[in-house]
Amino acid sequence: MVNKIVVITGANSGIGKAAAIRFANEGFTVVMACRNVERSKMVQQEIMEATKNPHIDLLQLDISSFQSIHQFSAALKDRYPKLDILIHNAAYLNHGESNYLLSQDGVELSFATNTLGPFLLTRQLVSMLEKSDDARILHACTTNIRHFFDPKRKIEFDNFQGEFKNERPFKAYKFYGDTKMALLMLTFKMAEELKQKGISVNAVQIPAIKLSKETINKFKSGWRVAARVQNVFSAPRETMADTYFHICTSEEFKNVTGKLLNDKRKIMEPSHYSAGITQDIKQLMDQTVYPKYAHNKENIQKVWDMCESLTK
């Protein structure tokens, strides 16, 4: 993998850090795209020492900020002639948050971080990805989207800039699910747009994974206890890092694009189950299907148009 370059957002902790180590061990040049550079320097040094790979770069990136995305993209283009893999791993979910928080661009922070930022960053880096002989983009999705099996569940398209902050209560977990469903929808549309450029775009559904101390400490006190309990039953981060690596480098997925994969590296399909309690239970238990809502063409176009409009 000499001369292969991978960008991983949120590479200073959790799955992102584990993925950075995995790619570094294979000889990749790893670009850690992190919001807090000072804190990330220690992690950068740790990865270099652990993997004996000196090609671990660190660039500042706040994925919720348009200005930061533009600055990161310019810096990356100055340092490297191409990009082989782009992994959108960074995400925002503040358990217990009850207030609407907006990015510096006036966008609800979950949407800015989980959907809009990845859209803009990919747009900025297409010219670099085109120069790779095997360019791949991976979106980190979540099992949270399975709530959309409920036919009443809808994305709040009209509230992504906090338009109804005085009328609708803020529910962090719902906004997280909405923005990750929007990211999955972008995956399908983006795969179509970039296929002719030789760039594949896929998403991976992440199950319960052990959270890092850094992530848990960001939670409000009551949620920290729940997170620590969940950690006891969750899979290690390294298993997901291995999955990232396999999807982004293996021959098996070289010509696969526009797909959602589960943590077992199996391609998932839109649900085929009909209505009814028995069918609903089977659908929820079946880890090979995802909500048909994700393929609603009108909503896919709505997400795409909103991202284009807000990032102009």
Rosetta silent file (secondary structure, phi, psi, omega in degrees, C-alpha in Angstrom):
SEQUENCE: MVNKIVVITGANSGIGKAAAIRFANEGFTVVMACRNVERSKMVQQEIMEATKNPHIDLLQLDISSFQSIHQFSAALKDRYPKLDILIHNAAYLNHGESNYLLSQDGVELSFATNTLGPFLLTRQLVSMLEKSDDARILHACTTNIRHFFDPKRKIEFDNFQGEFKNERPFKAYKFYGDTKMALLMLTFKMAEELKQKGISVNAVQIPAIKLSKETINKFKSGWRVAARVQNVFSAPRETMADTYFHICTSEEFKNVTGKLLNDKRKIMEPSHYSAGITQDIKQLMDQTVYPKYAHNKENIQKVWDMCESLTK
SCORE:     score description
SCORE:     0.000 S_00000001
   1 L     0.000   19.870  179.077    0.000    0.000    0.000 S_00000001
   2 L   -58.156  137.935  179.722    3.012    2.288   -0.460 S_00000001
   3 L    71.223    9.308  174.128    2.006    5.761   -1.716 S_00000001
   4 L   -88.556  135.369 -175.714   -1.656    5.136   -0.843 S_00000001
   5 E  -120.064  129.703  178.537   -3.246    8.081    0.976 S_00000001
   6 E  -125.736  135.973  172.635   -6.273    7.914    3.251 S_00000001
   7 E  -106.118  128.583  178.196   -8.101   10.761    4.988 S_00000001
   8 E  -124.981  117.452  177.224  -10.016    9.816    8.147 S_00000001
   9 E   -80.218  145.419 -178.376  -12.182   12.407    9.859 S_00000001
  10 L    63.747   42.746 -173.491  -12.346   12.170   13.637 S_00000001
  11 L   -88.643    8.642 -176.234   -9.189   10.037   13.718 S_00000001
  12 L   -96.279   -3.287  178.722   -8.084   11.016   17.217 S_00000001
  13 L  -159.645  168.653  174.234  -10.407    8.701   19.169 S_00000001
  14 H    58.005 -142.419 -178.615  -12.797    5.761   18.961 S_00000001
  15 H   -62.679  -36.090 -179.866  -13.240    3.935   15.676 S_00000001
  16 H   -59.797  -43.950  177.977  -11.418    6.718   13.829 S_00000001
  17 H   -65.886  -44.528  179.368   -8.264    6.207   15.855 S_00000001
  18 H   -61.313  -37.544  178.400   -8.489    2.422   15.514 S_00000001
  19 H   -68.599  -40.149  177.747   -8.900    2.833   11.750 S_00000001
  20 H   -59.212  -42.390  177.962   -5.899    5.171   11.567 S_00000001
  21 H   -64.520  -42.047 -178.816   -3.798    2.509   13.306 S_00000001
  22 H   -61.806  -46.420 -179.341   -5.108   -0.200   10.963 S_00000001
  23 H   -69.746  -38.176  179.455   -4.233    1.749    7.819 S_00000001
  24 H   -62.735  -39.491  178.613   -0.895    2.885    9.258 S_00000001
  25 H   -62.954  -23.300  179.612    0.073   -0.726    9.973 S_00000001
  26 L   -94.708    7.010  174.910   -0.481   -1.458    6.283 S_00000001
  27 L    89.389    8.430  178.010    1.870    1.310    5.169 S_00000001
  28 L   -69.844  152.251  162.027   -0.675    3.951    4.187 S_00000001
  29 E   -81.827  118.728 -176.390   -0.038    7.636    4.490 S_00000001
  30 E  -106.844  125.010  175.340   -2.758    8.535    6.990 S_00000001
  31 E  -104.363  110.646  177.380   -4.145   12.051    7.205 S_00000001
  32 E   -82.388  114.479  179.173   -5.875   12.578   10.525 S_00000001
  33 E  -100.579  102.563 -169.943   -8.565   15.217   10.008 S_00000001
  34 E  -130.988  147.476 -178.752   -9.361   16.429   13.525 S_00000001
  35 L   -73.299  -45.637 -177.465  -11.054   19.424   15.105 S_00000001
  36 L   -99.658   97.339 -175.157   -8.768   19.720   18.143 S_00000001
  37 H   -68.163  -42.551 -176.785   -5.205   19.705   16.792 S_00000001
  38 H   -60.077  -46.881  179.055   -3.427   20.176   20.122 S_00000001
  39 H   -67.047  -32.922 -175.679   -5.114   17.165   21.704 S_00000001
  40 H   -75.992  -19.874 -179.666   -4.669   15.135   18.516 S_00000001
  41 H   -60.536  -38.194  178.789   -0.889   15.654   18.386 S_00000001
  42 H   -65.346  -38.448  178.633   -0.424   13.162   21.211 S_00000001
  43 H   -68.411  -41.075  177.096   -2.538   10.600   19.355 S_00000001
  44 H   -56.421  -47.882  179.881   -0.583   11.228   16.152 S_00000001
  45 H   -63.983  -40.432  179.055    2.682   10.534   17.983 S_00000001
  46 H   -60.675  -42.856 -178.897    1.178    7.450   19.633 S_00000001
  47 H   -67.441  -41.297  179.041    0.132    6.010   16.265 S_00000001
  48 H   -62.232  -42.096 -179.233    3.541    6.648   14.703 S_00000001
  49 H   -69.616  -39.784 -177.414    5.309    4.917   17.574 S_00000001
  50 H   -71.141  -32.460 -174.432    2.900    1.975   17.691 S_00000001
  51 H  -104.239   -9.560 -176.149    2.971    1.300   13.935 S_00000001
  52 L    59.316   28.353  178.695    6.533    2.420   13.114 S_00000001
  53 L  -111.965  112.858 -177.948    4.960    4.421   10.297 S_00000001
  54 L   -79.106   -9.025 -173.751    6.242    8.019   10.116 S_00000001
  55 L   -92.041   57.209  176.749    3.699    9.019    7.472 S_00000001
  56 E  -115.297  108.086 -175.881    0.937   10.052    9.842 S_00000001
  57 E   -98.728  158.145  179.104   -0.174   13.588    9.064 S_00000001
  58 E  -136.586  122.221  177.966   -2.478   15.804   11.097 S_00000001
  59 E  -129.294  142.337 -178.672   -4.600   18.599    9.690 S_00000001
  60 E   -72.939  133.490  176.261   -7.194   20.707   11.444 S_00000001
  61 L  -153.069  118.179  167.798  -10.790   20.117   10.356 S_00000001
  62 L  -101.586  101.721 -172.038  -14.052   21.122   11.953 S_00000001
  63 L   -65.921  -12.008  178.476  -16.412   19.192    9.670 S_00000001
  64 L   -88.232   -4.264 -174.456  -19.355   21.382   10.797 S_00000001
  65 L  -114.069  123.744  178.324  -17.689   24.541    9.443 S_00000001
  66 H   -60.320  -44.387 -178.883  -17.643   25.506    5.766 S_00000001
  67 H   -60.549  -44.378 -179.565  -14.589   27.722    6.289 S_00000001
  68 H   -63.897  -38.922  179.017  -12.683   24.934    8.020 S_00000001
  69 H   -63.316  -43.628  178.917  -13.562   22.477    5.229 S_00000001
  70 H   -64.147  -40.861 -179.950  -12.261   24.881    2.588 S_00000001
  71 H   -67.301  -41.718  178.132   -9.052   25.478    4.558 S_00000001
  72 H   -62.175  -46.292 -178.643   -8.501   21.764    5.109 S_00000001
  73 H   -60.938  -42.348  178.814   -9.056   20.980    1.432 S_00000001
  74 H   -63.690  -42.492  179.796   -6.599   23.674    0.345 S_00000001
  75 H   -65.638  -40.169 -179.992   -3.960   22.398    2.784 S_00000001
  76 H   -63.894  -42.433 -179.383   -4.441   18.802    1.648 S_00000001
  77 H   -66.889  -30.090  177.767   -4.062   19.765   -2.013 S_00000001
  78 H   -70.525  -31.167 -173.736   -0.870   21.638   -1.209 S_00000001
  79 H   -93.463  -29.117 -172.097    0.675   18.579    0.466 S_00000001
  80 L  -131.216  145.173 -177.861   -0.503   15.659   -1.670 S_00000001
  81 L   -81.499  -16.817 -175.801   -0.938   15.033   -5.407 S_00000001
  82 L  -158.141  175.343  173.939   -3.934   12.698   -5.022 S_00000001
  83 L  -140.635  132.857 -177.915   -6.254   10.983   -2.544 S_00000001
  84 L   -97.930  -39.208 -176.000   -7.131    7.276   -2.575 S_00000001
  85 E  -138.452  135.358  176.342   -9.587    6.872    0.286 S_00000001
  86 E  -124.738  116.429 -178.826  -11.871    9.295    2.130 S_00000001
  87 E  -112.752  114.029  177.640  -13.555    8.004    5.284 S_00000001
  88 E   -86.983   87.112 -175.678  -16.277   10.182    6.796 S_00000001
  89 L   -99.754  -31.745 -176.801  -16.040    8.845   10.335 S_00000001
  90 L   -62.048  141.946  179.159  -16.571   11.979   12.461 S_00000001
  91 L  -150.913  161.353  178.871  -20.068   12.421   13.860 S_00000001
  92 L  -124.615  123.787  172.250  -21.942   14.522   16.382 S_00000001
  93 L  -151.829  109.344  179.567  -24.363   13.177   18.985 S_00000001
  94 L  -103.330   93.079 -179.062  -24.599   14.894   22.349 S_00000001
  95 L   -54.743  131.724  176.731  -26.704   12.548   24.483 S_00000001
  96 L    88.872   -8.008  178.588  -29.043   14.458   26.753 S_00000001
  97 L   -65.704  132.095 -178.348  -28.762   17.751   24.871 S_00000001
  98 L  -118.353    0.037 -179.230  -32.123   19.552   24.966 S_00000001
  99 L  -111.031  147.488  173.830  -31.240   22.799   23.214 S_00000001
 100 L   -72.562  124.010  176.494  -30.903   23.565   19.523 S_00000001
 101 L  -114.896  132.202 -178.350  -27.255   24.246   18.735 S_00000001
 102 E  -109.717  147.766  175.004  -26.296   25.853   15.433 S_00000001
 103 L   -72.115  172.755  179.326  -22.988   25.736   13.578 S_00000001
 104 L   -65.778  -12.948  177.188  -21.151   28.963   12.765 S_00000001
 105 L   -97.125    7.463  176.584  -22.923   28.804    9.397 S_00000001
 106 L    80.367   24.976 -179.609  -26.353   28.790   11.040 S_00000001
 107 L  -112.850  140.809  177.411  -27.084   25.093   10.509 S_00000001
 108 E   -51.463  133.220 -166.309  -28.311   22.683   13.200 S_00000001
 109 H   -62.525  -36.123  177.625  -25.113   21.124   14.515 S_00000001
 110 H   -63.095  -45.964 -179.097  -26.062   17.459   13.929 S_00000001
 111 H   -66.511  -41.230  179.850  -26.968   18.169   10.302 S_00000001
 112 H   -61.548  -40.227 -175.671  -23.880   20.332    9.776 S_00000001
 113 H   -82.981  -44.553 -170.118  -21.562   17.620   11.120 S_00000001
 114 H   -89.389  -20.169 -175.587  -23.194   14.393    9.992 S_00000001
 115 H  -126.755  -59.455 -172.612  -24.569   15.321    6.566 S_00000001
 116 H   -65.998  -43.623  179.745  -23.686   18.730    5.211 S_00000001
 117 H   -60.173  -51.065  176.901  -19.994   18.650    6.124 S_00000001
 118 H   -57.642  -38.254  177.832  -19.297   15.282    4.461 S_00000001
 119 H   -60.008  -49.778 -177.181  -21.155   16.468    1.349 S_00000001
 120 H   -67.719  -42.324 -179.222  -19.044   19.623    1.052 S_00000001
 121 H   -62.055  -43.248  177.573  -15.744   17.926    1.886 S_00000001
 122 H   -60.515  -44.317  178.449  -16.301   15.275   -0.772 S_00000001
 123 H   -56.937  -40.575 -177.970  -17.146   17.970   -3.299 S_00000001
 124 H   -69.280  -27.071 -172.380  -13.900   19.747   -2.435 S_00000001
 125 H  -106.790    4.912 -179.849  -11.786   16.594   -2.816 S_00000001
 126 H   -57.016  -41.237 -177.453  -13.251   15.018   -5.979 S_00000001
 127 H   -63.218  -30.934  177.443  -10.390   16.382   -8.099 S_00000001
 128 H   -77.800  -39.446 -179.738   -7.861   14.598   -5.850 S_00000001
 129 H   -65.945  -33.777  179.558   -9.846   11.351   -5.759 S_00000001
 130 L   -60.782  -24.358 -177.358  -10.063   11.324   -9.554 S_00000001
 131 L   -83.522   -5.929  177.580   -6.278   10.946   -9.703 S_00000001
 132 L   -85.725  149.955  177.164   -6.363    7.640   -7.824 S_00000001
 133 L   -86.689   -1.969  178.156   -6.571    4.356   -9.707 S_00000001
 134 L  -158.608   70.327 -174.908   -8.956    2.995   -7.063 S_00000001
 135 E   -83.546  133.011 -179.384  -10.737    5.832   -5.264 S_00000001
 136 E  -137.585  139.486  176.094  -13.190    4.935   -2.522 S_00000001
 137 E  -118.432  136.244  178.959  -15.391    6.967   -0.173 S_00000001
 138 E  -127.940  128.055  176.084  -16.948    5.463    2.941 S_00000001
 139 E  -101.525  128.146  176.218  -19.734    6.990    5.028 S_00000001
 140 E   -82.551  110.696  179.538  -20.101    5.841    8.635 S_00000001
 141 E  -101.060 -161.593 -173.275  -23.801    5.220    9.137 S_00000001
 142 E  -155.955  154.717  176.219  -25.613    3.789   12.173 S_00000001
 143 H   -67.473  -12.606  177.932  -28.184    1.259   13.325 S_00000001
 144 H   -56.483  -29.665 -178.611  -30.197    4.303   14.435 S_00000001
 145 H   -65.176  -14.605 -179.644  -31.611    4.510   10.906 S_00000001
 146 H   -68.136  -13.093  173.822  -33.555    1.316   11.647 S_00000001
 147 H   -64.683  -18.934  179.422  -36.081    3.504   13.484 S_00000001
 148 H   -77.823    1.392  167.717  -37.255    4.420    9.982 S_00000001
 149 H   -64.581  -25.640  174.902  -38.869    0.989    9.737 S_00000001
 150 L   -69.457  116.212 -176.905  -41.661    2.848   11.530 S_00000001
 151 L   -61.613  -15.437  179.638  -43.788    4.197    8.645 S_00000001
 152 L   -87.172  -12.329 -177.315  -44.558    7.312   10.696 S_00000001
 153 L   -75.652  127.740  179.161  -40.893    8.269   11.055 S_00000001
 154 L  -134.256  153.806  172.164  -39.876   11.165    8.808 S_00000001
 155 L   -75.853  135.806  177.283  -36.846   13.418    8.429 S_00000001
 156 L   -83.841   74.183 -178.037  -37.512   16.941    9.711 S_00000001
 157 H   -60.906  -28.645 -174.474  -36.352   18.665    6.534 S_00000001
 158 H   -85.612    5.317 -173.974  -37.956   21.923    7.602 S_00000001
 159 H  -129.674   18.343 -177.314  -36.017   22.166   10.850 S_00000001
 160 L   -77.226   -3.196  172.974  -32.361   21.674    9.873 S_00000001
 161 L  -120.933   21.660  178.682  -31.621   25.315   10.632 S_00000001
 162 L    68.875   29.472 -177.735  -33.582   25.342   13.875 S_00000001
 163 L   -59.696  -30.056 -176.634  -36.583   26.973   12.226 S_00000001
 164 L  -114.081   31.965 -176.290  -38.931   25.485   14.833 S_00000001
 165 L   -64.342  -21.509  179.345  -36.680   25.710   17.888 S_00000001
 166 L   -94.753   -2.844 -176.498  -39.392   27.601   19.798 S_00000001
 167 L  -121.253  -30.411 -179.000  -42.145   25.166   18.852 S_00000001
 168 L  -115.200  132.944  177.715  -40.630   21.664   18.709 S_00000001
 169 L   -65.642  144.544  178.502  -38.570   20.118   21.509 S_00000001
 170 L   -82.752  127.243  178.535  -35.026   19.197   20.541 S_00000001
 171 L  -122.096  103.656 -172.861  -34.410   15.447   20.607 S_00000001
 172 H   -57.089  -43.207 -176.185  -30.723   14.696   20.112 S_00000001
 173 H   -66.974  -37.677  178.046  -31.196   11.022   19.290 S_00000001
 174 H   -68.342  -43.448  178.843  -33.859   11.758   16.662 S_00000001
 175 H   -62.831  -37.020  177.029  -31.787   14.464   14.983 S_00000001
 176 H   -60.968  -46.490  179.080  -28.843   12.082   14.934 S_00000001
 177 H   -63.864  -41.135  178.665  -30.976    9.452   13.197 S_00000001
 178 H   -61.281  -44.273 -175.644  -32.401   11.983   10.737 S_00000001
 179 H   -73.868  -29.596  176.411  -28.968   13.255    9.753 S_00000001
 180 H   -76.073  -33.156  173.282  -27.511    9.755    9.388 S_00000001
 181 H   -65.758  -40.044  176.990  -30.456    8.718    7.220 S_00000001
 182 H   -62.210  -38.124  178.172  -29.800   11.831    5.135 S_00000001
 183 H   -65.369  -38.890  177.293  -26.142   10.765    4.841 S_00000001
 184 H   -63.722  -41.402  177.660  -27.219    7.323    3.614 S_00000001
 185 H   -61.960  -39.726  176.576  -29.434    8.977    1.019 S_00000001
 186 H   -62.620  -34.410  179.342  -26.477   11.077   -0.105 S_00000001
 187 H   -56.287  -47.465 -177.529  -24.484    7.850   -0.470 S_00000001
 188 H   -65.485  -45.428 -178.709  -26.873    6.549   -3.118 S_00000001
 189 H   -68.714  -42.646 -178.633  -27.050    9.825   -5.037 S_00000001
 190 H   -65.361  -36.404  178.298  -23.320   10.540   -4.775 S_00000001
 191 H   -60.222  -40.429  177.742  -22.459    7.049   -6.038 S_00000001
 192 H   -65.486  -44.054 -176.817  -24.414    7.787   -9.212 S_00000001
 193 H   -65.459  -36.186 -172.240  -22.780   11.192   -9.627 S_00000001
 194 H  -101.040   -4.618 -177.758  -19.207    9.951   -9.145 S_00000001
 195 H   -58.674  -41.469 -178.388  -19.334    6.555  -10.841 S_00000001
 196 H   -68.917  -16.055  177.314  -18.266    7.991  -14.179 S_00000001
 197 H   -93.213    2.524  178.938  -15.232    9.512  -12.462 S_00000001
 198 L    77.505   23.645 -178.796  -14.126    6.108  -11.184 S_00000001
 199 E  -113.536  122.867  177.986  -14.951    6.921   -7.544 S_00000001
 200 E   -93.258  148.207 -179.286  -16.982    4.461   -5.471 S_00000001
 201 E  -135.054  119.059  178.889  -19.177    5.611   -2.581 S_00000001
 202 E  -134.425  167.814  177.134  -20.548    3.247    0.054 S_00000001
 203 E  -127.998  154.806  178.220  -21.866    3.385    3.611 S_00000001
 204 E  -127.997  134.616  179.887  -21.418    1.048    6.556 S_00000001
 205 E   -88.196  115.584 -176.167  -23.932    0.461    9.346 S_00000001
 206 E   -93.064  125.711  177.532  -22.139    0.638   12.687 S_00000001
 207 L   -83.645 -166.653  176.859  -23.582   -1.389   15.587 S_00000001
 208 L   -66.426  119.402 -178.988  -22.966   -0.799   19.290 S_00000001
 209 E  -123.791  147.053  179.239  -19.206   -0.304   19.628 S_00000001
 210 L   -57.233  127.444 -179.539  -17.185    0.406   22.751 S_00000001
 211 L   -85.627  146.314  177.378  -17.005    4.158   23.207 S_00000001
 212 L   -74.550  160.550  177.402  -13.763    5.917   24.026 S_00000001
 213 H   -60.348  -36.674 -179.654  -13.323    7.753   27.320 S_00000001
 214 H   -61.502  -41.857 -179.211  -13.147   11.002   25.342 S_00000001
 215 H   -69.026  -45.240 -179.237  -16.552   10.342   23.799 S_00000001
 216 H   -61.519  -38.175 -178.802  -18.174    9.264   27.063 S_00000001
 217 H   -67.248  -16.599  177.249  -16.869   12.361   28.851 S_00000001
 218 H   -79.445  -18.321 -179.313  -18.728   14.525   26.335 S_00000001
 219 L   -72.821  154.673  171.899  -22.048   13.075   27.496 S_00000001
 220 L   -70.698  153.480 -167.019  -24.106   14.719   30.190 S_00000001
 221 H   -47.976  -46.779 -177.967  -23.684   13.001   33.568 S_00000001
 222 H   -63.203  -35.003 -178.711  -26.762   10.749   33.468 S_00000001
 223 H   -77.230  -22.861  179.283  -25.922    9.454   30.018 S_00000001
 224 H   -62.469  -39.340  178.988  -22.333    8.635   30.975 S_00000001
 225 H   -62.450  -46.057  179.532  -23.563    5.852   33.252 S_00000001
 226 H   -61.974  -39.041 -179.820  -25.683    4.369   30.458 S_00000001
 227 H   -65.355  -39.976  179.447  -22.740    4.580   28.047 S_00000001
 228 H   -66.845  -36.947  176.866  -20.445    2.751   30.451 S_00000001
 229 H   -66.201  -43.771  179.454  -23.020   -0.019   30.876 S_00000001
 230 H   -60.900  -36.509 -178.645  -23.439   -0.295   27.099 S_00000001
 231 H   -58.547  -31.251 -178.985  -19.662   -0.579   26.711 S_00000001
 232 H   -61.621  -33.032 -174.901  -19.696   -3.843   28.664 S_00000001
 233 H  -104.407    3.721 -174.860  -21.776   -5.485   25.939 S_00000001
 234 L   -95.035  156.935  179.689  -20.319   -3.707   22.901 S_00000001
 235 E   -76.277  152.076  178.151  -17.793   -4.930   20.333 S_00000001
 236 L   -66.212  151.635 -177.744  -14.233   -3.520   20.376 S_00000001
 237 H   -61.772  -29.830 -177.394  -13.486   -0.588   18.070 S_00000001
 238 H   -62.097  -29.169  179.313  -10.846   -2.612   16.239 S_00000001
 239 H   -65.770  -38.253  178.655  -13.493   -4.857   14.675 S_00000001
 240 H   -73.545  -34.257  177.090  -15.070   -1.860   12.974 S_00000001
 241 H   -62.114  -40.521  177.084  -11.649   -0.531   11.957 S_00000001
 242 H   -62.628  -37.847  178.849  -10.987   -3.852   10.219 S_00000001
 243 H   -67.411  -43.265  174.603  -14.326   -3.499    8.427 S_00000001
 244 H   -53.131  -50.586 -175.335  -13.449    0.035    7.283 S_00000001
 245 H   -61.478  -44.134 -177.307  -10.157   -1.273    5.937 S_00000001
 246 H   -64.444  -45.062 -179.147  -11.700   -4.235    4.125 S_00000001
 247 H   -63.649  -35.670 -173.451  -14.411   -2.184    2.431 S_00000001
 248 H   -89.498   -9.115 -175.568  -11.897    0.465    1.329 S_00000001
 249 H  -131.537  -20.983 -171.092   -9.072   -1.788    0.086 S_00000001
 250 L   -75.966  155.049  174.450  -10.242   -5.296   -0.796 S_00000001
 251 H   -65.424  -30.528 -178.350  -10.791   -6.668   -4.279 S_00000001
 252 H   -55.273  -37.090 -176.368  -14.197   -7.858   -3.057 S_00000001
 253 H  -110.489   15.000 -176.992  -15.508   -4.284   -2.972 S_00000001
 254 L   -60.645  -37.484 -177.726  -13.422   -2.733   -5.736 S_00000001
 255 L  -109.905   19.098  179.073  -16.370   -2.420   -8.110 S_00000001
 256 L   -97.200  130.571  178.199  -19.097   -2.009   -5.494 S_00000001
 257 L  -150.638  152.020  179.071  -20.716    1.415   -5.185 S_00000001
 258 L    71.922   34.309 -176.696  -23.940    2.905   -3.884 S_00000001
 259 L  -125.794  154.996  168.724  -24.435    0.241   -1.220 S_00000001
 260 E  -106.407  129.849  179.225  -25.003    0.016    2.527 S_00000001
 261 E  -114.995  149.695  176.016  -23.029   -2.745    4.226 S_00000001
 262 L   -90.850 -179.486 -175.526  -23.476   -4.167    7.704 S_00000001
 263 L   -72.007   -8.595  174.398  -20.719   -4.807   10.231 S_00000001
 264 L   -92.097    6.950  178.404  -20.385   -8.369    8.864 S_00000001
 265 L    67.971   29.004  177.673  -19.368   -6.805    5.511 S_00000001
 266 L  -103.084  137.849  177.987  -22.518   -8.018    3.803 S_00000001
 267 E   -70.026  127.717  179.947  -24.360   -5.844    1.310 S_00000001
 268 L   -92.566  158.798 -179.260  -27.750   -4.874    2.699 S_00000001
 269 E  -126.857  157.126  175.107  -30.944   -4.465    0.691 S_00000001
 270 E   -59.897  144.551 -176.271  -34.098   -2.356    1.115 S_00000001
 271 L   -57.668  138.471  178.292  -36.631   -4.159    3.295 S_00000001
 272 L  -109.329    3.803 -175.274  -38.935   -6.594    1.483 S_00000001
 273 L   -76.569  146.221  177.998  -41.166   -7.248    4.485 S_00000001
 274 L   -92.623  178.444 -178.106  -44.877   -6.495    4.388 S_00000001
 275 L   -74.094  154.942  179.556  -47.022   -4.941    7.120 S_00000001
 276 L   132.192  148.696 -175.955  -48.009   -6.889   10.211 S_00000001
 277 H   -59.118  -46.290 -179.304  -46.679   -7.558   13.709 S_00000001
 278 H   -62.305  -43.947  179.362  -44.907  -10.806   12.766 S_00000001
 279 H   -65.771  -36.880  178.713  -43.343   -9.211    9.695 S_00000001
 280 H   -62.840  -42.000  179.650  -42.311   -6.157   11.726 S_00000001
 281 H   -64.854  -45.021  178.954  -40.476   -8.337   14.241 S_00000001
 282 H   -61.102  -40.151 -179.093  -38.698  -10.285   11.498 S_00000001
 283 H   -63.124  -43.943 -179.696  -37.711   -7.018    9.824 S_00000001
 284 H   -65.851  -32.590 -178.532  -36.207   -5.605   13.001 S_00000001
 285 H   -82.218  -20.024 -175.298  -34.221   -8.798   13.601 S_00000001
 286 L   -83.260  108.483 -177.848  -32.965   -9.061   10.018 S_00000001
 287 L   -85.035   11.406  178.272  -29.567   -7.347    9.789 S_00000001
 288 L  -104.229    0.129 -179.244  -29.464   -7.727    5.999 S_00000001
 289 E  -126.040  158.260  175.849  -32.201   -5.140    5.292 S_00000001
 290 E  -135.820  164.797 -174.814  -32.667   -1.436    5.898 S_00000001
 291 L   -58.803  137.432  177.767  -35.742    0.868    5.727 S_00000001
 292 H   -63.612  -20.479  178.061  -37.254    1.449    2.297 S_00000001
 293 H   -52.545  -32.630 -177.185  -37.490    5.105    3.298 S_00000001
 294 H   -63.145  -19.613 -178.317  -33.829    5.420    2.313 S_00000001
 295 H  -106.244   15.870  175.375  -34.781    4.950   -1.352 S_00000001
 296 L   -68.685  106.838 -173.026  -37.514    7.570   -1.460 S_00000001
 297 H   -59.724  -36.726 -179.736  -36.395    9.424   -4.605 S_00000001
 298 H   -64.375  -42.713 -179.291  -38.180   12.631   -3.647 S_00000001
 299 H   -72.790  -35.036  175.700  -36.449   12.766   -0.262 S_00000001
 300 H   -59.886  -45.680  179.454  -33.058   11.831   -1.723 S_00000001
 301 H   -66.564  -33.512  179.437  -33.348   14.758   -4.117 S_00000001
 302 H   -65.572  -43.267  177.045  -34.521   16.987   -1.263 S_00000001
 303 H   -61.936  -46.615 -177.978  -31.415   16.161    0.775 S_00000001
 304 H   -60.962  -48.010 -178.446  -29.185   16.709   -2.250 S_00000001
 305 H   -64.065  -38.582  179.714  -30.778   20.039   -3.188 S_00000001
 306 H   -65.030  -42.276  178.462  -30.606   21.259    0.411 S_00000001
 307 H   -64.513  -42.361  178.290  -26.909   20.393    0.644 S_00000001
 308 H   -62.877  -44.282 -177.196  -26.163   22.118   -2.649 S_00000001
 309 H   -65.333  -44.365 -176.309  -28.110   25.212   -1.669 S_00000001
 310 H   -73.552  -23.589 -176.471  -26.578   25.590    1.794 S_00000001
 311 H  -100.776    4.673  179.127  -22.985   25.016    0.655 S_00000001
 312 L   -62.716    0.000    0.000  -22.967   27.382   -2.328 S_00000001
